[in-house]
């Protein structure tokens, strides 16, 4: 409901908003980690993960850095 209100406030067309993730070829998301099937790389990808708008020295998954070595 909040998303629909925001879209309306900023002049977006009336569209259906859902929490369902429908099958798709590509998703656009600002908080994703691309998984290419290589589990050995996944750990480092999560440790190095950050969103574009956060300062680079404030990592989200800092607690993972020392958990596995």
Secondary structure as UniProt FT lines:
FT   HELIX           2..9
FT   TURN            10..11
FT   HELIX           39..47
FT   TURN            52..53
FT   TURN            56..57
FT   TURN            60..61
FT   HELIX           62..64
FT   TURN            65..67
//
